[in-house]
Amino acid sequence: MRHLLLIAALFLLVPGLNAASEQILVWYGIALAATLSSVFLIVHFAWQLLFYRGDLDPVVYLRGGGLLHHWMIYGTVEIVVLAGLLELWHFFPEHHWWLLPACLVNALGIILSLTRMLWICSFLLLALHLIWHRSRWLWALPGAPAVVFFLTPHAVRSRLADSLRADYYPNAERIQMLRVGWKMIQEHPLTGVGPGRAGELYTKYLSASDPIPAYHGHLHNNLVQLTAEFGLPVALAATLFVTVLFWELRKAFRPGMNRDQQFVGCTAVLGLTGFVVSGLFDYTYGHSLGLILLCFTVLSPLASNAE
């Protein structure tokens, strides 16, 4: 219910920003706040790397969420922030003097977050951005992962290498969660197991030989989570809603739009794409801060279009 209330509140507040120029001022604030959060994440990573003397897995003690405290919340918010930063860089070259350090800090924060979902989605958004705007830098994109691999600390390289292994425990856990979700859907196709009960009932759908993940409060996939908890009708309605939203955002582009309006529209499409793709790897719909930012991003061009 709190998610619905957040969306309802934004439907009331966003129309108050009835000009694209006003919405861009909000984006400036978002970019600066996200950069500050990434600074805290980078400092936390460096401090732990230099002074931690325990025996935990580096993925555990090195990861942080900046001012958002948790890496998954940071990742969910940061993927939408990245969409805004990319489009700000393209449409407002006169602000490159402060966008350059902001982009570099956020890029370093994304790398040091050790969050694979954020890595994959960031690479995808950068590729889509370069293709959309026909940038000549597209040719250099395939070499970016190699540069990151050789220039980053060992913990980042180890995380990249482990992620390619099928037996790496986060990979095995996600496959198990998809199987569990599928069993829940088969058993309760119309109504699901009930809101918030996927984690509670998780172990019921495991065999005696299956290892129990350290955390199984959700199924690490938006669509599987919604279907397992609410049933197929709700999942189909959610899919239809997102499809219509993409269609309406595409229609929001009109001939003769100024660059402020183009920025708002491009950022909305790119941000929504990042959120949808990130939902294939994690339950991003469960993070209220991410939903607030996403709703502002996609409602802005629709509100401007209505005006």
SEMAR-474247 format. One record per residue (C-alpha): x, y, z; chain; residue number from 1. Coordinates in Angstrom, 3 decimals. Layout:
# SEMAR-474247
<kedo <X, Y, Z>, 'A', NUM>
...
***
This chain:
# SEMAR-474247
<kedo <0.000, 0.000, 0.000>, 'A', 1>
<kedo <2.840, 2.431, 0.742>, 'A', 2>
<kedo <4.018, 2.041, -2.858>, 'A', 3>
<kedo <0.581, 3.053, -4.141>, 'A', 4>
<kedo <0.519, 6.028, -1.765>, 'A', 5>
<kedo <3.947, 7.159, -3.037>, 'A', 6>
<kedo <2.725, 7.042, -6.623>, 'A', 7>
<kedo <-0.509, 8.839, -5.714>, 'A', 8>
<kedo <1.455, 11.599, -3.954>, 'A', 9>
<kedo <3.664, 12.122, -7.004>, 'A', 10>
<kedo <0.615, 12.401, -9.251>, 'A', 11>
<kedo <-0.366, 15.371, -7.079>, 'A', 12>
<kedo <3.100, 16.940, -6.741>, 'A', 13>
<kedo <4.730, 16.555, -10.167>, 'A', 14>
<kedo <2.106, 18.632, -12.048>, 'A', 15>
<kedo <3.204, 21.524, -9.821>, 'A', 16>
<kedo <6.460, 21.473, -11.793>, 'A', 17>
<kedo <4.597, 22.407, -14.955>, 'A', 18>
<kedo <7.641, 23.376, -17.028>, 'A', 19>
<kedo <10.546, 21.223, -18.172>, 'A', 20>
<kedo <12.993, 23.882, -16.961>, 'A', 21>
<kedo <11.650, 23.479, -13.401>, 'A', 22>
<kedo <11.990, 19.704, -13.632>, 'A', 23>
<kedo <15.596, 20.097, -14.767>, 'A', 24>
<kedo <16.374, 22.081, -11.614>, 'A', 25>
<kedo <15.169, 19.066, -9.631>, 'A', 26>
<kedo <17.484, 16.876, -11.714>, 'A', 27>
<kedo <20.429, 19.120, -10.848>, 'A', 28>
<kedo <19.658, 18.520, -7.182>, 'A', 29>
<kedo <19.311, 14.766, -7.761>, 'A', 30>
<kedo <22.673, 14.652, -9.547>, 'A', 31>
<kedo <24.453, 16.523, -6.744>, 'A', 32>
<kedo <22.833, 14.417, -3.993>, 'A', 33>
<kedo <23.701, 11.186, -5.826>, 'A', 34>
<kedo <27.296, 12.369, -6.269>, 'A', 35>
<kedo <27.595, 13.055, -2.543>, 'A', 36>
<kedo <26.193, 9.584, -1.819>, 'A', 37>
<kedo <28.743, 8.032, -4.178>, 'A', 38>
<kedo <31.548, 9.929, -2.397>, 'A', 39>
<kedo <30.520, 8.272, 0.873>, 'A', 40>
<kedo <30.434, 4.864, -0.848>, 'A', 41>
<kedo <33.940, 5.376, -2.268>, 'A', 42>
<kedo <35.329, 6.517, 1.100>, 'A', 43>
<kedo <33.753, 3.487, 2.822>, 'A', 44>
<kedo <35.282, 1.129, 0.227>, 'A', 45>
<kedo <38.748, 2.705, 0.562>, 'A', 46>
<kedo <38.626, 2.694, 4.368>, 'A', 47>
<kedo <37.605, -0.959, 4.547>, 'A', 48>
<kedo <40.139, -1.951, 1.908>, 'A', 49>
<kedo <42.993, -0.318, 3.824>, 'A', 50>
<kedo <42.092, -1.034, 7.441>, 'A', 51>
<kedo <39.788, -4.072, 7.641>, 'A', 52>
<kedo <41.576, -7.030, 9.251>, 'A', 53>
<kedo <38.744, -9.579, 9.616>, 'A', 54>
<kedo <38.107, -12.782, 7.695>, 'A', 55>
<kedo <34.806, -11.953, 5.997>, 'A', 56>
<kedo <34.267, -12.244, 2.247>, 'A', 57>
<kedo <35.415, -8.951, 0.623>, 'A', 58>
<kedo <31.981, -8.642, -1.005>, 'A', 59>
<kedo <30.543, -8.361, 2.513>, 'A', 60>
<kedo <32.876, -5.867, 4.173>, 'A', 61>
<kedo <33.703, -3.720, 1.137>, 'A', 62>
<kedo <30.177, -3.091, -0.107>, 'A', 63>
<kedo <28.265, -0.021, 0.948>, 'A', 64>
<kedo <25.320, 2.068, -0.094>, 'A', 65>
<kedo <26.661, 5.558, 0.407>, 'A', 66>
<kedo <24.064, 7.764, 2.073>, 'A', 67>
<kedo <21.424, 5.136, 1.228>, 'A', 68>
<kedo <23.129, 2.623, 3.565>, 'A', 69>
<kedo <22.455, -0.523, 1.500>, 'A', 70>
<kedo <23.969, -1.466, -1.845>, 'A', 71>
<kedo <20.690, -2.664, -3.358>, 'A', 72>
<kedo <18.920, 0.609, -2.568>, 'A', 73>
<kedo <21.961, 2.472, -3.902>, 'A', 74>
<kedo <21.896, 0.375, -7.088>, 'A', 75>
<kedo <18.170, 0.852, -7.670>, 'A', 76>
<kedo <18.427, 4.623, -7.269>, 'A', 77>
<kedo <21.756, 4.955, -9.079>, 'A', 78>
<kedo <20.549, 3.308, -12.289>, 'A', 79>
<kedo <17.898, 6.033, -12.697>, 'A', 80>
<kedo <20.409, 8.710, -11.660>, 'A', 81>
<kedo <22.790, 7.462, -14.348>, 'A', 82>
<kedo <20.078, 7.912, -16.985>, 'A', 83>
<kedo <19.724, 11.535, -15.889>, 'A', 84>
<kedo <23.476, 12.165, -15.853>, 'A', 85>
<kedo <23.947, 10.749, -19.352>, 'A', 86>
<kedo <21.205, 12.946, -20.783>, 'A', 87>
<kedo <22.363, 16.028, -18.863>, 'A', 88>
<kedo <25.823, 15.524, -20.373>, 'A', 89>
<kedo <24.356, 15.300, -23.873>, 'A', 90>
<kedo <21.850, 18.159, -23.769>, 'A', 91>
<kedo <23.686, 20.691, -21.567>, 'A', 92>
<kedo <27.341, 20.930, -22.660>, 'A', 93>
<kedo <27.658, 24.319, -20.944>, 'A', 94>
<kedo <27.432, 22.462, -17.594>, 'A', 95>
<kedo <30.232, 20.004, -18.358>, 'A', 96>
<kedo <32.458, 21.825, -15.851>, 'A', 97>
<kedo <30.507, 20.288, -12.959>, 'A', 98>
<kedo <28.945, 17.321, -14.758>, 'A', 99>
<kedo <32.376, 15.846, -15.523>, 'A', 100>
<kedo <33.405, 15.369, -11.862>, 'A', 101>
<kedo <29.856, 14.276, -11.018>, 'A', 102>
<kedo <29.898, 11.620, -13.745>, 'A', 103>
<kedo <33.371, 10.402, -12.744>, 'A', 104>
<kedo <32.441, 10.111, -9.064>, 'A', 105>
<kedo <29.202, 8.273, -9.842>, 'A', 106>
<kedo <30.980, 5.964, -12.306>, 'A', 107>
<kedo <33.572, 5.090, -9.653>, 'A', 108>
<kedo <30.797, 4.565, -7.122>, 'A', 109>
<kedo <29.038, 2.177, -9.520>, 'A', 110>
<kedo <32.238, 0.172, -10.024>, 'A', 111>
<kedo <33.125, -0.008, -6.321>, 'A', 112>
<kedo <29.574, -0.899, -5.290>, 'A', 113>
<kedo <30.400, -4.499, -6.337>, 'A', 114>
<kedo <26.761, -4.785, -7.441>, 'A', 115>
<kedo <26.513, -6.823, -10.621>, 'A', 116>
<kedo <22.976, -5.710, -11.443>, 'A', 117>
<kedo <24.190, -2.110, -11.412>, 'A', 118>
<kedo <27.185, -2.975, -13.596>, 'A', 119>
<kedo <25.070, -4.727, -16.235>, 'A', 120>
<kedo <22.366, -2.051, -16.337>, 'A', 121>
<kedo <24.899, 0.804, -16.427>, 'A', 122>
<kedo <26.667, -0.767, -19.401>, 'A', 123>
<kedo <23.314, -1.273, -21.145>, 'A', 124>
<kedo <22.149, 2.307, -20.514>, 'A', 125>
<kedo <25.449, 3.713, -21.745>, 'A', 126>
<kedo <25.152, 1.626, -24.927>, 'A', 127>
<kedo <21.541, 2.709, -25.513>, 'A', 128>
<kedo <22.457, 6.350, -24.870>, 'A', 129>
<kedo <25.316, 6.254, -27.401>, 'A', 130>
<kedo <23.176, 4.464, -30.004>, 'A', 131>
<kedo <20.223, 6.813, -29.486>, 'A', 132>
<kedo <22.339, 9.923, -29.976>, 'A', 133>
<kedo <24.529, 8.361, -32.691>, 'A', 134>
<kedo <27.694, 9.027, -30.724>, 'A', 135>
<kedo <31.060, 8.218, -32.251>, 'A', 136>
<kedo <32.156, 6.896, -28.844>, 'A', 137>
<kedo <30.099, 3.758, -29.390>, 'A', 138>
<kedo <33.106, 2.046, -30.955>, 'A', 139>
<kedo <35.050, 2.329, -27.687>, 'A', 140>
<kedo <32.320, 0.780, -25.517>, 'A', 141>
<kedo <33.341, -2.909, -25.938>, 'A', 142>
<kedo <36.779, -2.114, -24.510>, 'A', 143>
<kedo <35.403, -0.414, -21.379>, 'A', 144>
<kedo <35.013, -3.627, -19.292>, 'A', 145>
<kedo <38.646, -4.594, -20.030>, 'A', 146>
<kedo <39.875, -1.164, -18.912>, 'A', 147>
<kedo <37.830, -1.397, -15.706>, 'A', 148>
<kedo <39.106, -4.926, -15.065>, 'A', 149>
<kedo <42.782, -4.009, -15.240>, 'A', 150>
<kedo <42.593, -0.648, -13.440>, 'A', 151>
<kedo <40.418, -1.549, -10.446>, 'A', 152>
<kedo <41.354, -3.203, -7.115>, 'A', 153>
<kedo <41.608, -6.973, -6.814>, 'A', 154>
<kedo <38.219, -7.219, -5.098>, 'A', 155>
<kedo <36.481, -5.789, -8.183>, 'A', 156>
<kedo <38.399, -8.101, -10.538>, 'A', 157>
<kedo <37.603, -11.086, -8.332>, 'A', 158>
<kedo <33.911, -10.181, -8.292>, 'A', 159>
<kedo <33.891, -9.921, -12.093>, 'A', 160>
<kedo <35.662, -13.270, -12.530>, 'A', 161>
<kedo <33.484, -15.094, -9.973>, 'A', 162>
<kedo <30.316, -13.792, -11.607>, 'A', 163>
<kedo <31.108, -15.836, -14.716>, 'A', 164>
<kedo <31.077, -19.091, -12.744>, 'A', 165>
<kedo <27.823, -21.064, -12.640>, 'A', 166>
<kedo <28.674, -22.436, -9.171>, 'A', 167>
<kedo <29.270, -18.977, -7.646>, 'A', 168>
<kedo <26.834, -18.896, -4.729>, 'A', 169>
<kedo <24.873, -15.734, -5.754>, 'A', 170>
<kedo <24.329, -17.253, -9.210>, 'A', 171>
<kedo <23.225, -20.593, -7.755>, 'A', 172>
<kedo <20.905, -18.856, -5.276>, 'A', 173>
<kedo <19.204, -16.809, -7.998>, 'A', 174>
<kedo <18.567, -19.939, -10.075>, 'A', 175>
<kedo <17.135, -21.632, -7.003>, 'A', 176>
<kedo <14.899, -18.613, -6.312>, 'A', 177>
<kedo <13.518, -18.725, -9.843>, 'A', 178>
<kedo <12.679, -22.419, -9.359>, 'A', 179>
<kedo <10.995, -21.685, -6.026>, 'A', 180>
<kedo <9.020, -18.833, -7.568>, 'A', 181>
<kedo <7.902, -21.072, -10.420>, 'A', 182>
<kedo <6.675, -23.701, -7.920>, 'A', 183>
<kedo <4.700, -21.034, -6.050>, 'A', 184>
<kedo <3.121, -19.867, -9.307>, 'A', 185>
<kedo <2.212, -23.419, -10.316>, 'A', 186>
<kedo <0.574, -24.055, -6.953>, 'A', 187>
<kedo <-1.245, -20.697, -6.750>, 'A', 188>
<kedo <-1.565, -19.384, -10.334>, 'A', 189>
<kedo <-4.504, -17.017, -9.801>, 'A', 190>
<kedo <-4.078, -15.582, -6.321>, 'A', 191>
<kedo <-0.417, -16.225, -5.510>, 'A', 192>
<kedo <0.807, -17.111, -2.034>, 'A', 193>
<kedo <-0.147, -13.697, -0.652>, 'A', 194>
<kedo <1.624, -10.351, -0.267>, 'A', 195>
<kedo <4.883, -10.546, 1.663>, 'A', 196>
<kedo <4.722, -14.332, 2.055>, 'A', 197>
<kedo <7.258, -15.423, -0.558>, 'A', 198>
<kedo <10.128, -15.213, 1.935>, 'A', 199>
<kedo <8.074, -16.735, 4.731>, 'A', 200>
<kedo <7.144, -19.800, 2.633>, 'A', 201>
<kedo <10.452, -20.067, 0.768>, 'A', 202>
<kedo <11.855, -23.116, 2.574>, 'A', 203>
<kedo <8.585, -25.029, 2.069>, 'A', 204>
<kedo <9.379, -25.252, -1.651>, 'A', 205>
<kedo <12.929, -26.595, -1.155>, 'A', 206>
<kedo <13.922, -30.229, -1.106>, 'A', 207>
<kedo <15.881, -31.640, 1.822>, 'A', 208>
<kedo <19.147, -31.484, -0.153>, 'A', 209>
<kedo <18.760, -27.839, -1.247>, 'A', 210>
<kedo <20.925, -25.298, 0.609>, 'A', 211>
<kedo <19.002, -22.472, 2.260>, 'A', 212>
<kedo <20.275, -19.023, 1.171>, 'A', 213>
<kedo <21.444, -16.688, 3.911>, 'A', 214>
<kedo <18.789, -14.213, 2.706>, 'A', 215>
<kedo <15.594, -15.349, 1.014>, 'A', 216>
<kedo <13.171, -12.558, 1.873>, 'A', 217>
<kedo <12.369, -12.060, -1.817>, 'A', 218>
<kedo <12.988, -13.810, -5.139>, 'A', 219>
<kedo <15.427, -11.338, -6.761>, 'A', 220>
<kedo <13.143, -10.766, -9.760>, 'A', 221>
<kedo <10.306, -8.254, -9.981>, 'A', 222>
<kedo <8.034, -10.231, -12.304>, 'A', 223>
<kedo <8.550, -13.567, -10.546>, 'A', 224>
<kedo <8.005, -11.910, -7.159>, 'A', 225>
<kedo <4.769, -10.200, -8.231>, 'A', 226>
<kedo <3.441, -13.361, -9.889>, 'A', 227>
<kedo <4.337, -15.606, -6.951>, 'A', 228>
<kedo <2.735, -13.285, -4.387>, 'A', 229>
<kedo <-0.259, -11.941, -6.324>, 'A', 230>
<kedo <-0.905, -14.382, -9.180>, 'A', 231>
<kedo <-0.861, -14.282, -12.960>, 'A', 232>
<kedo <-3.680, -11.694, -13.426>, 'A', 233>
<kedo <-1.742, -9.092, -11.413>, 'A', 234>
<kedo <1.497, -9.911, -13.251>, 'A', 235>
<kedo <-0.230, -9.509, -16.622>, 'A', 236>
<kedo <-1.745, -6.198, -15.494>, 'A', 237>
<kedo <1.690, -4.970, -14.357>, 'A', 238>
<kedo <3.262, -5.976, -17.677>, 'A', 239>
<kedo <0.496, -4.217, -19.602>, 'A', 240>
<kedo <0.941, -1.097, -17.461>, 'A', 241>
<kedo <4.686, -0.910, -18.183>, 'A', 242>
<kedo <4.074, -1.502, -21.907>, 'A', 243>
<kedo <1.509, 1.310, -22.052>, 'A', 244>
<kedo <3.836, 3.564, -20.058>, 'A', 245>
<kedo <6.625, 3.053, -22.604>, 'A', 246>
<kedo <4.122, 3.808, -25.383>, 'A', 247>
<kedo <2.921, 7.006, -23.720>, 'A', 248>
<kedo <6.492, 8.175, -23.119>, 'A', 249>
<kedo <7.266, 7.595, -26.783>, 'A', 250>
<kedo <4.206, 9.671, -27.721>, 'A', 251>
<kedo <5.396, 12.464, -25.412>, 'A', 252>
<kedo <8.083, 13.335, -27.971>, 'A', 253>
<kedo <6.666, 15.955, -30.314>, 'A', 254>
<kedo <8.182, 17.876, -33.245>, 'A', 255>
<kedo <9.574, 21.235, -32.239>, 'A', 256>
<kedo <10.351, 20.303, -28.632>, 'A', 257>
<kedo <13.074, 22.392, -27.034>, 'A', 258>
<kedo <16.114, 20.747, -25.456>, 'A', 259>
<kedo <14.650, 20.917, -21.926>, 'A', 260>
<kedo <11.643, 18.879, -23.034>, 'A', 261>
<kedo <13.839, 16.487, -25.005>, 'A', 262>
<kedo <16.001, 15.911, -21.929>, 'A', 263>
<kedo <12.988, 15.115, -19.749>, 'A', 264>
<kedo <11.595, 12.680, -22.330>, 'A', 265>
<kedo <14.888, 10.901, -23.065>, 'A', 266>
<kedo <15.683, 10.542, -19.370>, 'A', 267>
<kedo <12.255, 9.040, -18.694>, 'A', 268>
<kedo <12.637, 6.362, -21.376>, 'A', 269>
<kedo <16.216, 5.559, -20.376>, 'A', 270>
<kedo <15.445, 5.505, -16.651>, 'A', 271>
<kedo <12.407, 3.259, -17.078>, 'A', 272>
<kedo <14.443, 0.911, -19.268>, 'A', 273>
<kedo <17.131, 0.667, -16.596>, 'A', 274>
<kedo <14.567, -0.012, -13.868>, 'A', 275>
<kedo <12.836, -2.746, -15.885>, 'A', 276>
<kedo <16.122, -4.477, -16.766>, 'A', 277>
<kedo <17.420, -4.239, -13.190>, 'A', 278>
<kedo <14.223, -5.997, -12.095>, 'A', 279>
<kedo <15.390, -9.106, -13.942>, 'A', 280>
<kedo <18.228, -9.508, -11.423>, 'A', 281>
<kedo <16.812, -8.108, -8.170>, 'A', 282>
<kedo <13.530, -7.178, -6.516>, 'A', 283>
<kedo <13.911, -3.464, -7.164>, 'A', 284>
<kedo <10.169, -2.818, -6.782>, 'A', 285>
<kedo <10.635, -3.272, -3.050>, 'A', 286>
<kedo <12.723, -0.099, -2.579>, 'A', 287>
<kedo <10.620, 3.000, -1.887>, 'A', 288>
<kedo <13.397, 5.513, -2.667>, 'A', 289>
<kedo <13.903, 3.934, -6.074>, 'A', 290>
<kedo <10.171, 4.076, -6.750>, 'A', 291>
<kedo <9.967, 7.744, -5.762>, 'A', 292>
<kedo <12.762, 8.670, -8.176>, 'A', 293>
<kedo <11.393, 6.461, -10.958>, 'A', 294>
<kedo <7.900, 7.932, -10.618>, 'A', 295>
<kedo <9.255, 11.478, -10.782>, 'A', 296>
<kedo <11.302, 10.519, -13.865>, 'A', 297>
<kedo <8.449, 8.990, -15.860>, 'A', 298>
<kedo <5.712, 11.368, -14.726>, 'A', 299>
<kedo <7.654, 14.524, -15.615>, 'A', 300>
<kedo <7.286, 14.304, -19.430>, 'A', 301>
<kedo <3.660, 13.173, -19.102>, 'A', 302>
<kedo <2.840, 16.142, -16.876>, 'A', 303>
<kedo <4.595, 18.531, -19.270>, 'A', 304>
<kedo <2.759, 16.960, -22.194>, 'A', 305>
<kedo <-0.577, 17.458, -20.448>, 'A', 306>
<kedo <0.227, 21.128, -19.880>, 'A', 307>
***
